[in-house]
């Protein structure tokens, strides 16, 4: 009896986690698809998005570094995953809370308004605004990827 109850509890916890990941996936993909110059298909079995940013004409490594520096969001260059990944970014949503993800998507939206040709938000000036004192938001870049836009491999440098 105890084993059956434990199994049911584990199944309930798993379903809760899967539902959270689906919510974060749907939010991330919908947010990205509203950003100028960004197209993103919905991943079916992963906790990361792989948006196409090729229309911007900026190498993915360079764009990932600009996003980190100017928007304070850590993403991974698609080129890290081979030649076919060029023109894409890897954005993890599974390892962050929904509030953190919302902040990261707001920052990315402001960034892409500038780089994607859309209207700049008020106060955007010459580039995407970010308060240098504000903490950087990780969209889940994995530790150990210092060459992918961070300086020390920390996915959420503060």
N, C-alpha and C positions, 0 to 999 in steps of 0.2 A: 504494500500500500504506500509506504513512504517513498519507494522508488518511482512509483507512478506519479505521485504528487510532485516530486522533484523534477521529473521529466516534463510535466505540464508547465511548471514554473519556468524551466529553462526555455521551453518553446515560446512561452509568453514573452520572456525577455528578448529572445531572438526576434520575434515579430515586432516588438517595440523598436529595437535597433534598426531593423530593415525599414520600418515606416519613417523613422527619423532620417535615414539616408535617402529615401525616396523624396521626402519633403525638401531636403537640402539640394538634391540633384535637380529637382524641378525648378526650384528658386534660382539656382545658379545658371542653368541653361536659359531660362526665361530672361534673366537679367542680362546675360551675355548677348543674347540675340537682340536686345534693344540698344546695344552699344554700336555706334557707327564704325564700320570697317570690321566687324566681328560677326562670324557665323559659327554656330555651335549645334551639333547634333546631340541628342540625348544619349548618354552612355547607358547600356543595358545591364552591365555586370561589373561596374567599377565605381569607385568613389572619387573619381576625378573626371574633369571635363577636358576636352582637347580642342579648344576653339581654333578655327581657321582665321588667321590674321594676315594672310598673304596679300589681301587687297591694299594693305597699308604700305607695302613696298619696303618694309624695314626688316632686316634679318631678326629671327626670333631671339637670338642671344642678346642682341643690342636692345630689342624691345623689352625683354625681361629685365635687363639692367635699368633701363629708363623707368619702368614701372616701379621697381624697388626704390630707386633714388627719388622719383618725383611723386609717386602716389603712396609709397610706403607699404606696398603689398608684395609679398614674396610669391613669385610664380616661377615655373621652370620653363626654359626654352625647349620647344619641341625638337630642335636640332640635337639636343642631348640624346634623343632616342633614335638617331640615325638620320641619314639624308632625307628620307621620306617624312620626317617630322618637321623639317624646315617649313616655315610659314604657319606654324601652330604654337600654342602655349599649352602647358600642362598645369591645370588648376585643380588642386585637391580640395574637396569639400567634406570629406569624411572625418577629418581629424579636428575640425573646429566646431564651435557651438554656432547655433543659428544667429545669435546677436553679433558674434565676431564675423560671420559670413556676410551679414547685412552691411556691416561697416566696410568690409573689403570690397563688396560689390558697388557700394556708393563711391568709394575712392576710384575703383576701376572705371566706373561710368564717367566721372569727371575727367579722368585721364584720356579716355577714348573720345570724349567730346572734342578735345583739342586735337588729338592725332588722327581721328577718324573723319574729320571734316564737318562734324556737327557743330551746332552753335555752342559757344563756350558758356559755362555757367557764370552767373554774376561773380565778379571779383577774380576771374581766372587769369587775367593778365596775359603774359606772354606764354605761359605754360600751365600745366596742372598745378593747382595750389595744394600744398600740404604743410600743415604747421610742423616745423622741424622738431618741436618739442613733443608732438603727438607720437604715441607708440606706433610702431609699424605693425601691420596686420599680416598674418601669415594666411595664405590661401592653401597652406599645407605643404610647402616645399620641404622635401625631406632633408634632414641633416646630412652633412657631408657633400653638399653640392655648392661649395663656395664659388666655384668657377661659373655657377649658373646665376649669379646676380647678387650674392651676399659676400661679405668679407671674411666671415669666420665659420661658415657652415651652419650658423644658428638659424633655424627656420623662422624665428620671431625675434630678431634683434631689438633690444630696447635699451 
